[in-house]
C-alpha cells in the first residue's frame, strides 16, 4: 500500500509553536535572600511552609527554592519527622459517607440477627450495669425487678 507522501510532509508544517512567553515573576529562594547558611529542622513553622496540607514536601517549582536549599529543606523535614516534630501524613477528613458501616463479628458465630433481636454481648453488658449477676433469674439479690425496669428491655 502506497503512502501519501504529500500528506506526511504537510503534517510537520502545521504544528503550533510552544508559547515561550514568561509566565510571571520568578520566585526567589527565601534562604538565599536572607543569606541563611543552614535550614534548622527544629524550626517547625518554617518547615510547614514547604509542606502541603497532607504532609507532602512541596516541589522547587512551587516553593521557589534553589536546588541546594530545596535539598536542605527536604532533609530538615525528614529529620523533623523522624524525631516526631512533624507528622509523616496529615489525617484527612473524607467528604463521603462512612461507607458500608462498621464490621460485624467474625467467625462462625456471625449469624444475622432477626429483626428486633439483641446480641447476647449487649444483654450481658446491660445486665452488668443493672447489677444482675445471673440472666436466668436465679439470683436477683433477693429482689424482684420493678415493672418500670422491665419496660425498656423485653427478654
C-alpha positions as CSV (number, residue, x, y, z in Angstrom):
1,X,0.0,0.0,0.0
2,X,1.4,3.3,-1.0
3,X,1.7,6.2,1.3
4,X,0.6,9.7,0.5
5,X,4.0,11.5,0.9
6,X,2.4,15.0,0.4
7,X,0.2,14.4,3.4
8,X,3.1,13.2,5.6
9,X,5.2,16.2,4.6
10,X,2.4,18.7,5.4
11,X,1.8,17.2,8.8
12,X,5.0,18.7,10.2
13,X,4.4,22.2,9.0
14,X,1.0,22.6,10.7
15,X,2.4,22.2,14.2
16,X,1.9,25.1,16.6
17,X,4.9,26.6,18.3
18,X,5.3,26.5,22.0
19,X,4.4,29.6,23.9
20,X,7.8,30.8,25.2
21,X,6.5,33.9,27.0
22,X,7.4,34.4,30.6
23,X,4.7,33.2,32.9
24,X,5.2,35.8,35.6
25,X,7.6,36.8,38.2
26,X,10.1,34.0,39.1
27,X,10.1,33.1,42.8
28,X,13.2,33.8,44.8
29,X,14.7,31.4,47.3
30,X,13.9,32.8,50.7
31,X,17.0,31.2,52.1
32,X,19.3,32.8,49.6
33,X,17.6,36.2,50.0
34,X,18.1,36.1,53.8
35,X,21.7,34.6,53.5
36,X,20.8,31.5,55.6
37,X,23.6,29.1,55.9
38,X,21.6,26.1,57.1
39,X,18.0,25.0,57.5
40,X,17.1,24.2,61.1
41,X,15.0,21.0,61.5
42,X,13.6,22.4,64.8
43,X,12.0,25.4,63.2
44,X,8.6,23.8,62.6
45,X,6.8,26.9,61.5
46,X,9.3,27.5,58.7
47,X,9.3,23.9,57.6
48,X,5.5,23.8,57.4
49,X,5.6,26.4,54.7
50,X,7.3,23.8,52.5
51,X,4.8,21.1,53.2
52,X,1.4,20.5,51.7
53,X,-1.7,20.2,53.8
54,X,-1.4,16.4,53.5
55,X,2.2,16.4,54.8
56,X,4.0,16.1,51.4
57,X,7.1,18.1,50.7
58,X,6.4,20.7,48.1
59,X,8.5,20.9,44.9
60,X,11.0,23.5,44.0
61,X,8.7,24.8,41.3
62,X,6.1,25.5,43.9
63,X,8.2,26.9,46.7
64,X,10.8,28.8,44.6
65,X,13.8,27.4,46.4
66,X,17.1,26.9,44.8
67,X,18.4,23.3,44.3
68,X,20.7,23.3,47.3
69,X,18.2,24.8,49.8
70,X,15.4,22.5,48.5
71,X,17.7,19.6,49.4
72,X,18.3,21.1,52.8
73,X,14.6,21.7,53.4
74,X,13.8,18.1,52.4
75,X,16.5,16.7,54.8
76,X,15.3,19.0,57.6
77,X,11.6,17.9,57.1
78,X,12.7,14.2,57.1
79,X,14.7,14.7,60.3
80,X,11.9,16.6,62.0
81,X,9.5,13.7,61.1
82,X,11.9,11.2,62.5
83,X,12.2,13.0,65.9
84,X,8.4,13.4,65.9
85,X,8.3,17.2,65.4
86,X,6.3,16.9,62.2
87,X,3.8,14.2,61.1
88,X,4.5,11.9,58.2
89,X,1.0,12.4,57.0
90,X,-2.0,14.5,58.0
91,X,-5.3,12.9,58.8
92,X,-7.7,13.7,56.0
93,X,-11.4,14.1,56.5
94,X,-13.5,12.3,53.9
95,X,-16.5,14.2,52.5
96,X,-18.1,10.9,51.6
97,X,-20.2,8.8,53.9
98,X,-18.8,6.2,56.2
99,X,-19.0,3.5,53.5
100,X,-20.6,0.2,54.3
101,X,-20.6,0.8,58.1
102,X,-18.8,-0.9,60.9
103,X,-17.7,-4.5,60.6
104,X,-19.8,-7.2,62.4
105,X,-18.4,-10.1,64.4
106,X,-16.1,-12.6,62.7
107,X,-16.1,-16.3,62.6
108,X,-18.9,-18.9,62.6
109,X,-20.9,-17.1,65.2
110,X,-21.6,-14.2,62.9
111,X,-25.2,-15.3,62.1
112,X,-27.5,-12.5,61.1
113,X,-29.9,-11.5,63.8
114,X,-33.7,-11.4,63.3
115,X,-35.4,-8.0,63.4
116,X,-35.7,-6.8,67.0
117,X,-33.2,-9.4,68.3
118,X,-30.5,-8.1,70.6
119,X,-27.0,-9.6,70.7
120,X,-26.0,-11.6,73.8
121,X,-23.0,-9.4,74.5
122,X,-25.2,-6.3,74.7
123,X,-27.6,-8.1,77.0
124,X,-24.7,-9.2,79.3
125,X,-23.3,-5.7,79.4
126,X,-26.7,-4.1,80.3
127,X,-27.2,-6.8,83.0
128,X,-23.8,-6.0,84.5
129,X,-24.7,-2.3,84.6
130,X,-28.0,-3.1,86.3
131,X,-26.3,-5.3,88.9
132,X,-27.9,-8.5,87.7
133,X,-25.5,-11.4,88.0
134,X,-27.4,-14.3,86.5
135,X,-29.5,-13.8,83.4
136,X,-31.7,-16.9,84.1
137,X,-33.3,-15.1,87.1
138,X,-31.8,-17.5,89.7
139,X,-30.1,-14.8,91.7
140,X,-31.6,-11.3,91.8
141,X,-30.1,-10.1,95.1
142,X,-33.3,-11.2,96.8
143,X,-35.4,-8.6,94.9
144,X,-37.8,-8.8,92.0
145,X,-37.3,-6.2,89.4
146,X,-39.9,-3.5,89.2
147,X,-42.2,-3.1,86.3
148,X,-40.5,0.3,85.3
149,X,-37.2,-1.6,84.9
150,X,-38.7,-4.1,82.6
151,X,-40.4,-1.7,80.3
152,X,-37.2,-0.7,78.4
153,X,-36.0,-4.3,77.9
154,X,-38.1,-7.3,77.0
155,X,-36.5,-10.7,77.3
